[in-house]
Amino acid sequence: MIATVAAGEGRALQHLARYREQVERHYRRQPPVAELAAPLGITPTQLNRLCRRHLHCSALAVLHQRVLLEAKRELGYTNLMVRQIADGLGFADPAYFTRFFLKHTGRAPTEWREHGGGR
């Protein structure tokens, strides 16, 4: 029984590691979680369950965290315009990117950049 539980946990952690790899490869186009879960051989519901159990957030939140990290990097270390960053991160509308960034950081992208990027 204990070996079965341990094997299940090991498999869960493998799925999570592979999911993070999928996110890393595809975050710039922000595909649906279902598309990222499919190569893992699990459903989006199963992936969400794993993420919530082990990472304490949803699978979509994992993707959003990676997008946000890259947005901060590009705002802090490049001279790209906000609309260029938005486009490069899969946002069809720069205004939506601004709302996304504001929701997650409490600051608009230009304000975040002007104030030293949270430093």
Secondary structure, 3 states (H helix, E strand, C coil): CHHHHHHHHHHHHHHHHHHHHHHHHHHHHCCCHHHHHHHHCCCHHHHHHHHHHHHCCCHHHHHHHHHHHHHHHHHHHCCCCHHHHHHHCCCCCHHHHHHHHHHHHCCCHHHHHHCCCCC
